Amino acid sequence: MNRLRRLLEVARSDRTFSLQGALWVGRCLICNGPIAFDASNGEGATLEHIRARGRGGDDSLKNLGIVHARCNSEKGVRWDPRRRRSSEEYEGLVKRLAQRRRERFVAEENENPPGSR
């Protein structure tokens, strides 16, 4: 699945986001600050894996959030590499972000399209 399509799916599944003209407007999963991205090309936001793929995370909607590029970079530099933080600290961050994502999550009708199980 391409990046833009996935970004749009995550936006539709996050109750803080709404389509306002040509922009999706909502809140960054990491800093909770305002964020907007272009619905036609995704410019202005990045996708974040709450639990990094290198630490067992996947590409499911519940493990993805829309974030500022700056926040994504900071998390990658400060949290994702195993040598930077203890497992306990990392698990605490993942738990906080996953909880925020659950609170915002809106299930889509097509979350599990036919043939995906």
N, CA, C and O of each residue as an XYZ file, in Angstrom:
468
protein
N       0.856     -1.175      0.000
C       0.000      0.000      0.000
C       0.901      1.237      0.000
O       1.900      1.297      0.716
N       0.527      2.209     -0.810
C       1.398      3.377     -0.886
C       1.222      4.294      0.329
O       0.222      4.223      1.044
N       2.204      5.139      0.536
C       2.265      6.007      1.718
C       1.052      6.919      1.824
O       0.476      7.041      2.905
N       0.645      7.566      0.730
C      -0.493      8.484      0.783
C      -1.767      7.752      1.172
O      -2.526      8.236      2.012
N      -2.008      6.608      0.580
C      -3.226      5.857      0.909
C      -3.244      5.485      2.397
O      -4.279      5.588      3.055
N      -2.111      5.060      2.911
C      -2.030      4.679      4.328
C      -2.221      5.906      5.224
O      -2.902      5.822      6.246
N      -1.633      7.030      4.854
C      -1.788      8.272      5.607
C      -3.269      8.663      5.683
O      -3.755      9.060      6.742
N      -3.975      8.549      4.568
C      -5.405      8.871      4.543
C      -6.206      7.906      5.414
O      -7.135      8.327      6.103
N      -5.862      6.634      5.392
C      -6.549      5.660      6.243
C      -6.347      5.978      7.723
O      -7.284      5.900      8.518
N      -5.128      6.334      8.077
C      -4.848      6.670      9.477
C      -5.618      7.929      9.870
O      -6.178      7.987     10.965
N      -5.655      8.927      9.007
C      -6.403     10.162      9.306
C      -7.880      9.857      9.521
O      -8.488     10.373     10.459
N      -8.462      9.026      8.663
C      -9.888      8.686      8.808
C     -10.159      7.903     10.091
O     -11.281      7.906     10.598
N      -9.136      7.235     10.616
C      -9.334      6.432     11.823
C      -8.939      7.169     13.102
O      -8.949      6.584     14.185
N      -8.594      8.450     12.980
C      -8.184      9.258     14.132
C      -9.214     10.362     14.339
O      -9.350     11.252     13.500
N      -9.934     10.306     15.448
C     -11.041     11.247     15.677
C     -10.605     12.708     15.772
O     -11.457     13.595     15.718
N      -9.315     12.987     15.913
C      -8.874     14.386     15.936
C      -8.776     14.973     14.534
O      -8.675     16.191     14.386
N      -8.803     14.135     13.502
C      -8.647     14.614     12.129
C      -9.974     14.815     11.431
O     -10.917     14.041     11.593
N     -10.015     15.886     10.646
C     -11.172     16.138      9.785
C     -10.666     16.741      8.486
O      -9.649     17.434      8.453
N     -11.394     16.461      7.426
C     -11.041     17.002      6.118
C     -11.620     18.399      6.019
O     -12.833     18.584      6.117
N     -10.760     19.375      5.827
C     -11.168     20.775      5.720
C     -10.639     21.305      4.393
O      -9.482     21.709      4.284
N     -11.507     21.294      3.393
C     -11.085     21.667      2.050
C     -10.112     20.639      1.517
O     -10.435     19.454      1.445
N      -8.923     21.081      1.143
C      -7.910     20.185      0.592
C      -6.955     19.653      1.662
O      -6.000     18.945      1.344
N      -7.210     19.991      2.929
C      -6.310     19.591      4.018
C      -6.998     18.683      5.026
O      -8.172     18.864      5.350
N      -6.248     17.708      5.514
C      -6.647     16.967      6.702
C      -6.011     17.703      7.877
O      -4.805     17.950      7.877
N      -6.812     18.049      8.870
C      -6.345     18.821     10.022
C      -6.635     18.024     11.288
O      -7.741     17.513     11.467
N      -5.636     17.918     12.168
C      -5.821     17.178     13.407
C      -4.703     17.468     14.383
O      -4.180     18.581     14.438
N      -4.339     16.447     15.158
C      -3.326     16.579     16.204
C      -2.233     15.528     16.029
O      -2.511     14.364     15.741
N      -0.982     15.963     16.209
C       0.167     15.064     16.167
C       0.039     14.048     17.307
O      -0.251     14.416     18.445
N       0.254     12.786     16.995
C       0.146     11.752     18.024
C       1.204     11.917     19.109
O       0.948     11.589     20.267
N       2.373     12.412     18.764
C       3.459     12.501     19.738
C       3.344     13.746     20.613
O       3.303     13.631     21.838
N       3.291     14.933     20.010
C       3.305     16.165     20.814
C       1.904     16.729     21.056
O       1.731     17.637     21.870
N       0.922     16.202     20.363
C      -0.478     16.628     20.456
C      -0.698     18.048     19.923
O      -1.755     18.640     20.141
N       0.299     18.585     19.226
C       0.152     19.900     18.607
C      -0.636     19.810     17.311
O      -0.793     18.724     16.754
N      -1.131     20.939     16.828
C      -1.887     20.933     15.584
C      -1.017     20.518     14.401
O       0.171     20.834     14.334
N      -1.642     19.805     13.478
C      -0.942     19.363     12.276
C      -1.947     19.325     11.132
O      -3.123     19.023     11.334
N      -1.476     19.632      9.943
C      -2.314     19.572      8.751
C      -1.479     19.008      7.611
O      -0.278     19.260      7.519
N      -2.133     18.242      6.745
C      -1.428     17.745      5.571
C      -2.337     17.780      4.365
O      -3.560     17.691      4.476
N      -1.712     17.912      3.216
C      -2.402     17.995      1.943
C      -3.008     16.632      1.599
O      -2.292     15.632      1.549
N      -4.315     16.587      1.363
C      -5.009     15.339      1.081
C      -4.604     14.743     -0.265
O      -4.790     13.545     -0.481
N      -4.061     15.543     -1.167
C      -3.718     15.029     -2.492
C      -2.328     14.411     -2.568
O      -2.059     13.587     -3.442
N      -1.432     14.813     -1.643
C      -0.072     14.274     -1.735
C       0.562     13.930     -0.378
O       1.667     13.388     -0.339
N      -0.113     14.234      0.719
C       0.403     13.902      2.043
C       1.420     14.867      2.597
O       1.913     14.671      3.707
N       1.749     15.912      1.846
C       2.760     16.865      2.299
C       2.328     17.552      3.587
O       1.203     18.041      3.694
N       3.230     17.585      4.566
C       2.960     18.251      5.831
C       2.891     17.315      7.021
O       2.792     17.771      8.160
N       2.942     15.993      6.774
C       2.853     15.032      7.878
C       3.616     13.760      7.523
O       3.910     13.493      6.357
N       3.926     12.990      8.552
C       4.555     11.687      8.353
C       3.793     10.644      9.151
O       3.039     10.971     10.068
N       3.997      9.397      8.792
C       3.437      8.276      9.546
C       4.466      7.805     10.560
O       5.657      7.715     10.265
N       3.989      7.511     11.741
C       4.850      7.035     12.826
C       4.375      5.664     13.261
O       3.182      5.455     13.485
N       5.309      4.726     13.383
C       5.011      3.427     13.989
C       5.142      3.604     15.499
O       6.220      3.939     15.990
N       4.070      3.384     16.229
C       4.112      3.537     17.684
C       5.164      2.592     18.255
O       6.055      3.015     18.991
N       5.055      1.321     17.913
C       6.120      0.368     18.241
C       6.896      0.199     16.938
O       6.347     -0.256     15.935
N       8.154      0.563     16.961
C       8.979      0.494     15.756
C       8.985     -0.919     15.177
O       8.952     -1.908     15.909
N       9.027     -0.989     13.855
C       9.075     -2.307     13.211
C      10.292     -3.088     13.683
O      10.226     -4.309     13.824
N      11.389     -2.408     13.925
C      12.597     -3.069     14.409
C      12.462     -3.610     15.822
O      13.313     -4.365     16.291
N      11.394     -3.221     16.495
C      11.133     -3.706     17.855
C       9.823     -4.495     17.915
O       9.187     -4.593     18.964
N       9.437     -5.053     16.770
C       8.276     -5.944     16.738
C       6.976     -5.301     16.309
O       5.940     -5.966     16.308
N       6.992     -4.023     15.943
C       5.775     -3.348     15.503
C       5.371     -3.769     14.099
O       6.161     -4.359     13.363
N       4.135     -3.459     13.740
C       3.632     -3.804     12.415
C       3.026     -2.576     11.749
O       3.134     -1.464     12.266
N       2.392     -2.783     10.603
C       1.798     -1.688      9.837
C       0.293     -1.570     10.042
O      -0.396     -0.987      9.205
N      -0.230     -2.112     11.137
C      -1.669     -2.025     11.391
C      -2.064     -0.595     11.732
O      -1.247      0.184     12.222
N      -3.322     -0.258     11.470
C      -3.815      1.086     11.766
C      -3.607      1.465     13.223
O      -3.318      2.624     13.523
N      -3.746      0.523     14.120
C      -3.608      0.828     15.549
C      -2.168      1.054     15.977
O      -1.922      1.547     17.078
N      -1.208      0.701     15.121
C       0.200      0.930     15.431
C       0.760      2.134     14.663
O       1.960      2.403     14.723
N      -0.095      2.849     13.952
C       0.342      3.993     13.167
C      -0.318      5.261     13.646
O      -1.486      5.254     14.037
N       0.430      6.355     13.618
C      -0.115      7.654     13.960
C       0.438      8.697     13.008
O       1.489      8.500     12.397
N      -0.264      9.793     12.887
C       0.187     10.901     12.058
C       0.915     11.891     12.956
O       0.401     12.315     13.991
N       2.120     12.245     12.536
C       2.968     13.106     13.363
C       3.714     14.124     12.501
O       3.828     13.977     11.284
N       4.218     15.161     13.177
C       5.116     16.109     12.521
C       6.401     15.373     12.144
O       6.810     14.440     12.834
N       7.030     15.790     11.060
C       8.311     15.193     10.673
C       9.331     15.354     11.792
O      10.123     14.448     12.049
N       9.312     16.503     12.455
C      10.238     16.786     13.556
C      10.031     15.788     14.705
O      11.000     15.265     15.254
N       8.778     15.530     15.062
C       8.486     14.593     16.154
C       8.904     13.176     15.782
O       9.438     12.442     16.614
N       8.662     12.793     14.534
C       9.044     11.464     14.062
C      10.556     11.300     14.141
O      11.051     10.263     14.581
N      11.276     12.311     13.721
C      12.733     12.263     13.748
C      13.254     12.169     15.179
O      14.147     11.374     15.470
N      12.694     12.982     16.065
C      13.117     12.959     17.473
C      12.884     11.583     18.094
O      13.748     11.072     18.806
N      11.734     10.985     17.831
C      11.455      9.660     18.379
C      12.448      8.656     17.823
O      12.973      7.819     18.556
N      12.705      8.742     16.523
C      13.642      7.812     15.909
C      15.036      7.920     16.498
O      15.681      6.906     16.764
N      15.498      9.129     16.700
C      16.851      9.347     17.227
C      16.935      9.003     18.708
O      17.901      8.383     19.152
N      15.931      9.401     19.465
C      16.009      9.262     20.925
C      15.439      7.965     21.489
O      15.814      7.550     22.585
N      14.526      7.313     20.739
C      13.829      6.178     21.333
C      13.972      4.862     20.594
O      14.128      3.824     21.237
N      13.925      4.862     19.267
C      13.834      3.594     18.553
C      15.101      2.736     18.590
O      14.996      1.525     18.781
N      16.290      3.313     18.415
C      17.476      2.455     18.486
C      17.605      1.818     19.873
O      17.472      2.498     20.891
N      17.853      0.563     19.900
C      17.890     -0.189     21.164
C      18.927      0.326     22.153
O      18.738      0.192     23.362
N      19.999      0.902     21.674
C      21.077      1.311     22.580
C      20.796      2.623     23.300
O      21.513      2.960     24.243
N      19.786      3.368     22.891
C      19.554      4.711     23.422
C      18.769      4.734     24.732
O      19.064      5.546     25.608
N      17.799      3.877     24.876
C      16.938      3.880     26.066
C      16.787      2.458     26.594
O      16.934      1.486     25.853
N      16.498      2.359     27.862
C      16.264      1.034     28.429
C      14.941      0.496     27.893
O      14.089      1.254     27.430
N      14.788     -0.800     27.962
C      13.537     -1.422     27.519
C      12.355     -0.893     28.308
O      11.273     -0.711     27.751
N      12.544     -0.645     29.591
C      11.451     -0.144     30.432
C      11.018      1.256     29.990
O       9.824      1.544     29.913
N      11.990      2.124     29.701
C      11.661      3.469     29.232
C      10.945      3.425     27.889
O       9.957      4.128     27.674
N      11.459      2.586     26.986
C      10.850      2.463     25.666
C       9.419      1.938     25.794
O       8.507      2.469     25.160
N       9.221      0.915     26.598
C       7.874      0.345     26.770
C       6.918      1.376     27.370
O       5.733      1.382     27.038
N       7.417      2.243     28.246
C       6.581      3.310     28.802
C       6.121      4.273     27.721
O       4.955      4.667     27.695
N       7.035      4.658     26.824
C       6.665      5.545     25.722
C       5.649      4.870     24.812
O       4.639      5.474     24.450
N       5.909      3.634     24.445
C       4.987      2.902     23.569
C       3.617      2.804     24.223
O       2.598      2.979     23.555
N       3.580      2.530     25.503
C       2.307      2.422     26.219
C       1.544      3.748     26.177
O       0.336      3.755     25.943
N       2.231      4.859     26.398
C       1.567      6.179     26.365
C       1.028      6.505     24.979
O      -0.107      6.963     24.842
N       1.839      6.268     23.952
C       1.395      6.568     22.592
C       0.272      5.625     22.153
O      -0.675      6.056     21.495
N       0.372      4.355     22.509
C      -0.683      3.397     22.154
C      -1.990      3.761     22.839
O      -3.056      3.632     22.237
N      -1.930      4.210     24.076
C      -3.141      4.633     24.790
C      -3.773      5.843     24.106
O      -4.990      5.895     23.932
N      -2.953      6.806     23.722
C      -3.464      7.993     23.020
C      -4.117      7.576     21.707
O      -5.177      8.087     21.347
N      -3.482      6.643     20.990
C      -4.038      6.169     19.712
C      -5.370      5.460     19.946
O      -6.320      5.669     19.191
N      -5.451      4.631     20.972
C      -6.723      3.932     21.280
C      -7.826      4.934     21.590
O      -8.963      4.753     21.154
N      -7.511      5.979     22.332
C      -8.508      6.992     22.677
C      -9.017      7.734     21.441
O     -10.164      8.179     21.406
N      -8.177      7.862     20.452
C      -8.539      8.573     19.223
C      -9.119      7.671     18.146
O      -9.694      8.171     17.179
N      -8.987      6.378     18.283
C      -9.279      5.440     17.210
C     -10.764      5.378     16.876
O     -11.620      5.257     17.752
N     -11.033      5.463     15.594
C     -12.379      5.279     15.055
C     -12.258      4.168     14.027
O     -11.563      4.323     13.023
N     -12.930      3.048     14.270
C     -12.843      1.918     13.346
C     -13.510      2.265     12.025
O     -14.607      2.824     11.991
N     -12.838      1.929     10.954
C     -13.394      2.140      9.628
C     -14.193      0.909      9.224
O     -13.906     -0.208      9.655
N     -15.179      1.129      8.406
C     -15.973      0.003      7.905
C     -15.097     -0.980      7.154
O     -15.310     -2.191      7.227
N     -14.122     -0.468      6.439
C     -13.280     -1.333      5.620
C     -11.923     -1.612      6.254
O     -10.947     -1.872      5.549
N     -11.858     -1.560      7.581
C     -10.584     -1.805      8.258
C     -10.035     -3.181      7.910
O      -8.825     -3.346      7.749
N     -10.919     -4.171      7.794
C     -10.533     -5.509      7.399
C     -11.265     -5.872      6.110
O     -12.282     -6.565      6.150
N     -10.757     -5.410      4.965
C     -11.432     -5.703      3.713
C     -11.522     -7.184      3.438
O     -10.713     -7.949      3.963
N     -12.488     -7.623      2.625
C     -12.626     -9.045      2.312
C     -11.306     -9.619      1.836
O     -10.581     -8.992      1.064
N     -11.009    -10.803      2.300
C      -9.780    -11.470      1.907
C      -8.557    -11.079      2.702
O      -7.466    -11.586      2.441
N      -8.714    -10.174      3.683
C      -7.537     -9.736      4.464
C      -7.321    -10.586      5.704
O      -6.297    -10.436      6.371
N      -8.230    -11.452      6.030
C      -8.082    -12.285      7.230
C      -7.426    -13.591      6.926
O      -7.227    -14.407      7.826
